[in-house]
Amino acid sequence: MKTLKFLFLTGFIIALAAGVTAQDMIIKKDADTLKCKVREIGSEEIKYTLPDYSSDLLFAITKEKISKVIFENGKEMTFQNEMDNPMNYTDQNKNAIKIDFLSPLTGNTTFAYERSLKPGQSIEATLGIIGLGFDPNDYDPRGSFVKFGMKFIKSPDFYLRGMRYAHILKGSYVKPEIGFGFFSKDTETYTYSDPWDSYYSYSTERKDYFSMVVQVVVGKQWVVNDVFLIDFYGGVGYGFDGGEGEYHYGYAITPDIPLSFSAGLKIGGLF
């Protein structure tokens, strides 16, 4: 009987000690660990008590500083910065169809589709129909170009509590982009009968143009009432078209030096 009492008392003391020493742990993003007792988890901060202080004294830490919480029973809880929390943007339109507003004036019509992947990041695909626009020089161009890019939208330099993007597709951005194009057009060829003769003849022939570009595009996009948007951009990079140098409707490539340039103003709607 005495042995049973001793074992029971020993077990009770061990359990009591374990209960007293059992603690939660808050793991901060700087790798520091707070051994505490979590009392409250709010929308923006966590409140806790420390064993060296009175249980009536509550401390608080914002979720932005926390990597995760490990409870005394071994369960873990992680947190996401509200700025990058997709749940804050569920009521916003995340797709856009755009048209390059000035492209018909340069001999083509350009469309773009953009889709948000997550806060601060989206993809964009562009299709240009060459020949669907004004042709003042009667070159009769026919062809198309495509461009694909990943857009990284700038986040603030500092965060305030509760801060988020005004719209998931709005803001300044950087977009690495790759593009390919093909078109044909009428080209005039001049032939002189004699190098010292001012008389010449010319003929028209159809010529094909292939091109590829790799660019870095910077721009800014405004969104109005989650319905309408304006996107102004400019890009520079490397371009390859055989060294001829040509305006390829979606971009221009300089002769001899493989540099490419692009710019535009897109307008569109969200859905």
C-alpha positions as CSV (number, residue, x, y, z in Angstrom):
1,M,0.0,0.0,0.0
2,K,2.8,2.4,0.9
3,T,4.4,1.6,-2.4
4,L,1.2,2.5,-4.3
5,K,0.9,5.8,-2.4
6,F,4.5,6.6,-3.2
7,L,4.1,5.9,-6.9
8,F,0.8,7.9,-7.0
9,L,2.4,10.9,-5.2
10,T,5.5,10.7,-7.5
11,G,3.3,10.7,-10.6
12,F,1.2,13.5,-9.3
13,I,4.3,15.7,-8.6
14,I,5.8,14.9,-12.1
15,A,2.5,15.8,-13.8
16,L,2.2,19.0,-11.7
17,A,5.7,20.0,-12.6
18,A,5.1,19.3,-16.3
19,G,2.0,21.4,-16.2
20,V,3.8,24.3,-14.5
21,T,6.7,24.2,-17.0
22,A,4.6,23.6,-20.1
23,Q,4.9,26.6,-22.4
24,D,4.0,27.9,-25.8
25,M,6.7,29.3,-28.1
26,I,6.5,32.2,-30.4
27,I,9.2,32.0,-33.1
28,K,10.0,35.4,-34.5
29,K,11.3,36.1,-38.0
30,D,14.7,37.1,-36.6
31,A,14.9,33.5,-35.2
32,D,14.4,34.7,-31.6
33,T,12.1,32.5,-29.5
34,L,9.7,33.7,-26.8
35,K,8.7,31.1,-24.3
36,C,5.4,32.2,-23.0
37,K,1.7,31.4,-22.7
38,V,-0.4,32.6,-25.6
39,R,-3.6,34.2,-24.3
40,E,-5.2,35.8,-27.4
41,I,-4.7,35.7,-31.2
42,G,-6.2,38.8,-32.9
43,S,-6.4,39.8,-36.5
44,E,-3.2,41.9,-36.2
45,E,-1.4,40.8,-33.1
46,I,-0.9,38.1,-30.5
47,K,-1.1,38.7,-26.8
48,Y,0.8,36.5,-24.3
49,T,2.1,36.3,-20.7
50,L,5.7,35.6,-19.5
51,P,6.5,33.2,-16.7
52,D,8.7,35.8,-14.9
53,Y,5.9,38.3,-14.7
54,S,2.4,38.4,-13.3
55,S,-0.2,36.5,-15.2
56,D,-2.3,39.7,-15.2
57,L,0.4,41.5,-17.3
58,L,-0.3,41.0,-21.0
59,F,2.4,41.5,-23.7
60,A,1.6,41.9,-27.4
61,I,3.5,41.3,-30.7
62,T,2.4,42.0,-34.2
63,K,1.9,39.1,-36.6
64,E,4.3,40.7,-39.1
65,K,7.2,39.9,-36.7
66,I,6.2,36.3,-36.2
67,S,7.2,33.2,-38.2
68,K,5.0,30.7,-36.3
69,V,3.7,29.7,-32.9
70,I,4.3,26.3,-31.4
71,F,1.8,25.4,-28.7
72,E,2.5,23.3,-25.7
73,N,0.7,20.3,-27.2
74,G,3.0,20.4,-30.3
75,K,0.6,22.0,-32.7
76,E,1.9,24.8,-34.9
77,M,0.3,27.9,-36.4
78,T,1.9,30.0,-39.1
79,F,1.0,33.6,-40.2
80,Q,1.1,35.5,-43.4
81,N,1.7,39.2,-43.9
82,E,-1.6,41.0,-44.5
83,M,0.0,42.8,-47.4
84,D,0.5,39.5,-49.3
85,N,-2.6,37.7,-48.0
86,P,-4.8,36.7,-51.0
87,M,-7.9,36.6,-48.8
88,N,-7.7,40.4,-48.7
89,Y,-8.3,40.6,-52.4
90,T,-11.0,38.0,-53.0
91,D,-13.6,40.6,-53.9
92,Q,-11.4,42.1,-56.7
93,N,-11.3,41.3,-60.4
94,K,-8.0,39.6,-61.2
95,N,-8.2,39.4,-65.0
96,A,-7.8,42.2,-67.5
97,I,-8.2,42.5,-71.3
98,K,-6.3,45.4,-72.8
99,I,-5.7,47.1,-76.1
100,D,-2.7,49.2,-77.0
101,F,-4.5,52.5,-77.6
102,L,-2.0,54.0,-80.2
103,S,-1.1,50.8,-82.0
104,P,-3.5,51.2,-84.9
105,L,-1.7,54.4,-85.8
106,T,1.5,52.4,-86.3
107,G,0.1,49.7,-88.6
108,N,-1.1,47.1,-86.1
109,T,-3.6,46.3,-83.4
110,T,-2.3,44.9,-80.2
111,F,-4.2,43.1,-77.5
112,A,-3.0,41.9,-74.1
113,Y,-4.4,39.6,-71.4
114,E,-3.2,39.9,-67.8
115,R,-4.0,37.6,-64.9
116,S,-3.0,38.0,-61.3
117,L,-1.2,35.0,-59.7
118,K,-0.9,36.4,-56.2
119,P,-0.5,39.9,-54.6
120,G,2.4,41.6,-56.3
121,Q,2.8,39.2,-59.2
122,S,0.9,38.6,-62.5
123,I,1.5,37.2,-66.0
124,E,0.8,39.0,-69.2
125,A,0.4,37.7,-72.8
126,T,0.3,40.0,-75.8
127,L,-0.8,39.4,-79.4
128,G,-0.2,42.0,-82.2
129,I,-2.0,41.7,-85.5
130,I,0.3,43.4,-88.1
131,G,-1.6,45.0,-90.9
132,L,-4.7,45.8,-88.9
133,G,-4.2,49.5,-88.8
134,F,-3.2,52.5,-90.8
135,D,-0.7,52.0,-93.7
136,P,0.2,55.5,-95.0
137,N,3.2,54.2,-97.0
138,D,1.3,51.4,-98.7
139,Y,3.7,48.7,-97.5
140,D,0.7,46.3,-97.0
141,P,2.3,44.6,-94.0
142,R,0.9,41.2,-92.9
143,G,1.9,39.2,-89.9
144,S,1.8,39.0,-86.1
145,F,3.9,39.1,-83.0
146,V,3.5,37.6,-79.5
147,K,5.1,38.6,-76.2
148,F,5.0,36.9,-72.8
149,G,6.1,38.4,-69.5
150,M,6.0,38.1,-65.7
151,K,5.0,41.3,-64.0
152,F,6.3,42.1,-60.5
153,I,4.3,44.9,-58.9
154,K,6.2,47.2,-56.5
155,S,5.3,46.9,-52.8
156,P,5.8,49.8,-50.4
157,D,9.2,50.5,-48.9
158,F,7.7,50.1,-45.4
159,Y,4.6,48.6,-44.0
160,L,1.9,50.0,-41.8
161,R,-0.5,47.9,-39.8
162,G,-3.3,46.7,-42.0
163,M,-1.7,47.9,-45.2
164,R,-2.5,46.2,-48.5
165,Y,-2.5,46.9,-52.2
166,A,-5.2,49.4,-53.3
167,H,-5.9,46.9,-56.1
168,I,-4.1,43.6,-56.8
169,L,-3.2,44.8,-60.4
170,K,-2.4,48.4,-59.6
171,G,1.0,50.0,-59.2
172,S,4.4,50.5,-60.6
173,Y,6.0,47.3,-62.0
174,V,9.0,45.6,-63.7
175,K,8.3,42.9,-66.3
176,P,10.9,40.6,-67.8
177,E,9.5,39.8,-71.3
178,I,10.3,37.7,-74.3
179,G,8.8,38.3,-77.8
180,F,8.7,36.8,-81.3
181,G,7.5,38.3,-84.5
182,F,7.0,37.6,-88.2
183,F,5.7,39.8,-91.0
184,S,6.0,40.5,-94.6
185,K,5.7,43.8,-96.5
186,D,6.3,45.4,-99.9
187,T,9.8,46.8,-100.2
188,E,11.0,49.2,-103.0
189,T,14.3,48.4,-104.6
190,Y,16.2,51.1,-106.5
191,T,18.6,50.3,-109.3
192,Y,21.0,52.8,-110.9
193,S,22.0,52.2,-114.5
194,D,25.4,53.8,-113.8
195,P,27.0,54.9,-110.5
196,W,27.4,58.4,-111.9
197,D,24.0,58.5,-113.5
198,S,21.1,60.2,-111.7
199,Y,18.6,58.0,-113.5
200,Y,17.4,54.9,-111.8
201,S,14.6,52.4,-111.8
202,Y,12.8,50.8,-109.0
203,S,10.8,47.7,-108.4
204,T,8.6,46.3,-105.5
205,E,9.2,43.0,-103.9
206,R,7.7,41.2,-101.0
207,K,10.1,40.7,-98.1
208,D,9.9,38.6,-95.0
209,Y,11.1,39.7,-91.5
210,F,11.7,37.5,-88.5
211,S,12.6,38.8,-85.0
212,M,13.0,37.9,-81.4
213,V,13.5,40.2,-78.3
214,V,14.3,39.8,-74.7
215,Q,13.4,43.0,-72.8
216,V,12.9,44.5,-69.3
217,V,9.8,46.6,-69.3
218,V,9.0,49.1,-66.6
219,G,5.6,50.8,-66.3
220,K,2.7,51.9,-64.1
221,Q,-0.8,50.7,-64.1
222,W,-3.8,52.5,-62.7
223,V,-7.1,50.8,-61.9
224,V,-10.4,52.7,-61.6
225,N,-13.4,51.2,-59.6
226,D,-12.2,47.6,-60.3
227,V,-13.5,48.0,-63.8
228,F,-11.2,50.2,-66.0
229,L,-7.4,50.4,-66.2
230,I,-4.7,52.4,-67.9
231,D,-1.2,50.9,-68.4
232,F,1.8,53.1,-69.5
233,Y,5.1,51.3,-70.2
234,G,8.5,51.4,-71.9
235,G,11.0,48.6,-72.4
236,V,14.6,48.1,-73.5
237,G,16.6,44.9,-74.2
238,Y,18.2,42.8,-76.8
239,G,16.7,42.3,-80.3
240,F,17.6,39.9,-83.1
241,D,16.5,40.3,-86.7
242,G,19.6,39.5,-88.8
243,G,21.2,42.8,-88.1
244,E,19.0,44.7,-90.6
245,G,17.3,46.9,-88.1
246,E,13.6,47.4,-88.5
247,Y,10.4,48.5,-86.8
248,H,8.7,45.3,-86.0
249,Y,5.4,46.9,-84.9
250,G,5.5,45.6,-81.3
251,Y,9.1,46.8,-80.9
252,A,12.0,48.4,-82.8
253,I,15.4,46.9,-83.3
254,T,18.5,49.0,-84.1
255,P,20.7,48.0,-87.2
256,D,23.9,46.2,-86.5
257,I,23.7,46.6,-82.7
258,P,21.2,44.1,-81.2
259,L,19.2,46.6,-79.1
260,S,15.4,46.7,-78.9
261,F,13.0,49.3,-77.6
262,S,9.3,49.4,-77.0
263,A,6.7,51.8,-75.5
264,G,2.9,52.1,-75.4
265,L,-0.3,53.0,-73.7
266,K,-2.8,50.3,-73.0
267,I,-6.4,50.7,-71.8
268,G,-8.8,47.9,-70.9
269,G,-11.3,46.3,-68.6
270,L,-11.3,43.9,-65.7
271,F,-13.3,40.8,-65.1
